[in-house]
């Protein structure tokens, strides 16, 4: 029966492996950071776009309210505006009112 002698890594081999692992992890982190930067930039663009659309939506909604009256507009359309307050009473009757000023639109 032959005996197998396992060689323990020398300090240099161990250090090389550790450095290699750290290098690999640092490259992975760099890729992650770059992706996060891209996502943050994309989020900023989407937030700006949604702000502009919300402002335009309020302009068009106020024009529609002036034409048909707020009570004749489906609640779902009113819910997209931060200038409209809808309340339900005890009988689940929903009433909505325009909170924004004329200058808001």
PyMOL commands that set and color helices and strands:
alter all, ss='L'
color gray80, all
select helices_A, chain A and resi 11-68+70-72+75-78+102-104
alter helices_A, ss='H'
color red, helices_A
select strands_A, chain A and resi 84-88+94-98
alter strands_A, ss='S'
color yellow, strands_A
deselect
rebuild
show_as cartoon
